[in-house]
């Protein structure tokens, strides 16, 4: 699988940097943690229109995703804890999360699931 420049589309992603303790209205910690993310980073990559046959082979019978994303850089830091903005600006809430990562010698294939964030 090659990553032609004409097939690349712009996404933004944010890597998970840790967790932050939730604070209630009185300033006390609630004991719950919320994931914290780094700043959004732009990336040009190949994003599928929908899940296709090549994705079924790469991820087995796992069908809990709506798109796949291919990156030719084998050193791409995106992992299963990453959030993605595709088709929206990174100033809005993210609309995809990375569910799976399938790496090979020539690139990395990611399974993306669409989410609704308020």
Secondary structure, DSSP 8 states (H G I E B T S, - for coil): ----GGG-EEEEEE-EEEEEEEE-TTS-EEEEEEEEE---EEEEEEE-SS--HHHHHHHTT----SEEEEES-TT----TT-EEEESS-TTS---EEEEEEEE-SS-EEEEEEE----
